[in-house]
Amino acid sequence: MIGPPERAAGEQIALLRSVGYAAFGRHEQDLDVLDLVFDSLVDAPGCDDVRRLRFAGHGLTVDVDVRGRTDLTVELRVTPAGPVVVESRGDDSPEDARLVSFLLRWPGSAQRPVRTAWIML
C-alpha cells in the first residue's frame, strides 16, 4: 500500500514532469525527452547513500548516480555507449534541492539530441 510520503513524492514527480514537458514544447522542439523510469528515493527507499536515477526512451538509457548533499558528485552512464556531450541545465541555487535536466548531444551524428526529464536533486 502506498503511504502519504510516497504519494506526495509521486505527485511531485508528476507535477515536475508536466511542467518540464510544457517547457520543452515551447522552447526545444528539436529534442527528444527521456522519461524518468526509476528513482531510488521512490522505488527503493533506504538502499544506500547513493541516489540512483534511470531515464529511458527513444532507444536510449541514461543511468545517473548522485552522491553527497551539498557538494554533489554526479556520474552518468549512457546506453548504448559512444561519444556523447552532456550538459547539465538547471538552477545553481545553494538550496538543498536543485532542479536539473541533462542534455545529451552526439556531435557529427544523425542522432537527435535528448534531454532528461527535470528532476530535483
Secondary structure by P-SEA (a helix, b strand, c coil): cccaaaaaaaaaaaaaaaaaaaaaaaccccbbbbcccccccccccccccbbbbbbbcccbbbbbbbccccbbbbbbbbccccbbbbbbbccccccccccbbbbbbbccccccbbbcccccc
